[in-house]
Amino acid sequence: MNTHKKKWLLLAPIGLVLVGAGLSMAIDAGSVKANSGNWFWYGTAALIIFNSGLCIFGTAIIEKVKSLK
């Protein structure tokens, strides 16, 4: 199996899980904010996780394109 395909198979699910987790956390942070809770650091962590997931998934797409060559 191509090394680029192996990287794609590893990175794509990790990226998708992080995107989903970050988005869920961001929605939860919004709920905490609506209830006048302490939301800032939780929301910041949510955005970091979400953006990390996007970066990892973007890298997975690059690896998939490289595996097609």
C-alpha positions as a Markdown table, in Angstrom:
| # | Residue | x | y | z |
|---|---|---|---|---|
| 1 | Met | 0.0 | 0.0 | 0.0 |
| 2 | Asn | 1.2 | 3.5 | -0.9 |
| 3 | Thr | 2.6 | 5.5 | 2.1 |
| 4 | His | 0.5 | 8.5 | 1.1 |
| 5 | Lys | -2.7 | 6.3 | 1.3 |
| 6 | Lys | -1.7 | 5.0 | 4.7 |
| 7 | Lys | -1.3 | 8.6 | 6.0 |
| 8 | Trp | -4.6 | 9.5 | 4.5 |
| 9 | Leu | -6.3 | 6.6 | 6.2 |
| 10 | Leu | -4.8 | 7.7 | 9.5 |
| 11 | Leu | -5.3 | 11.4 | 9.3 |
| 12 | Ala | -8.8 | 11.7 | 7.7 |
| 13 | Pro | -10.7 | 10.1 | 10.6 |
| 14 | Ile | -8.6 | 11.9 | 13.2 |
| 15 | Gly | -9.4 | 15.2 | 11.5 |
| 16 | Leu | -13.1 | 14.5 | 11.3 |
| 17 | Val | -13.3 | 13.5 | 15.0 |
| 18 | Leu | -11.5 | 16.6 | 16.1 |
| 19 | Val | -13.7 | 18.8 | 13.9 |
| 20 | Gly | -16.8 | 17.2 | 15.4 |
| 21 | Ala | -15.5 | 17.4 | 18.9 |
| 22 | Gly | -14.5 | 21.1 | 18.5 |
| 23 | Leu | -17.8 | 22.0 | 17.0 |
| 24 | Ser | -19.7 | 20.3 | 19.8 |
| 25 | Met | -17.6 | 22.0 | 22.4 |
| 26 | Ala | -18.1 | 25.4 | 20.8 |
| 27 | Ile | -21.9 | 24.9 | 20.8 |
| 28 | Asp | -21.7 | 23.9 | 24.5 |
| 29 | Ala | -19.5 | 26.9 | 25.3 |
| 30 | Gly | -22.2 | 29.1 | 23.7 |
| 31 | Ser | -24.8 | 27.4 | 26.0 |
| 32 | Val | -22.6 | 28.1 | 29.0 |
| 33 | Lys | -22.3 | 31.7 | 27.9 |
| 34 | Ala | -26.0 | 32.1 | 27.6 |
| 35 | Asn | -26.4 | 30.9 | 31.2 |
| 36 | Ser | -23.9 | 33.5 | 32.4 |
| 37 | Gly | -21.2 | 30.9 | 33.1 |
| 38 | Asn | -17.5 | 30.9 | 32.8 |
| 39 | Trp | -17.1 | 30.1 | 29.0 |
| 40 | Phe | -14.0 | 31.9 | 27.7 |
| 41 | Trp | -11.3 | 29.2 | 28.2 |
| 42 | Tyr | -13.7 | 26.4 | 27.3 |
| 43 | Gly | -14.7 | 28.2 | 24.1 |
| 44 | Thr | -11.0 | 29.0 | 23.3 |
| 45 | Ala | -10.1 | 25.3 | 23.7 |
| 46 | Ala | -13.1 | 24.4 | 21.5 |
| 47 | Leu | -11.8 | 26.7 | 18.7 |
| 48 | Ile | -8.3 | 25.3 | 19.0 |
| 49 | Ile | -9.6 | 21.7 | 18.7 |
| 50 | Phe | -11.9 | 22.6 | 15.8 |
| 51 | Asn | -9.1 | 24.4 | 13.8 |
| 52 | Ser | -6.7 | 21.6 | 14.5 |
| 53 | Gly | -9.2 | 19.1 | 13.1 |
| 54 | Leu | -9.5 | 21.3 | 9.9 |
| 55 | Cys | -5.7 | 21.4 | 9.5 |
| 56 | Ile | -5.3 | 17.7 | 10.0 |
| 57 | Phe | -8.2 | 16.9 | 7.6 |
| 58 | Gly | -6.6 | 19.3 | 5.0 |
| 59 | Thr | -3.4 | 17.4 | 5.3 |
| 60 | Ala | -5.3 | 14.2 | 4.8 |
| 61 | Ile | -6.7 | 15.6 | 1.6 |
| 62 | Ile | -3.3 | 16.5 | 0.4 |
| 63 | Glu | -2.1 | 13.0 | 1.1 |
| 64 | Lys | -5.0 | 11.5 | -0.8 |
| 65 | Val | -4.2 | 13.6 | -3.8 |
| 66 | Lys | -0.6 | 12.5 | -3.7 |
| 67 | Ser | -1.6 | 8.9 | -3.5 |
| 68 | Leu | -3.5 | 9.2 | -6.8 |
| 69 | Lys | -0.3 | 10.0 | -8.7 |
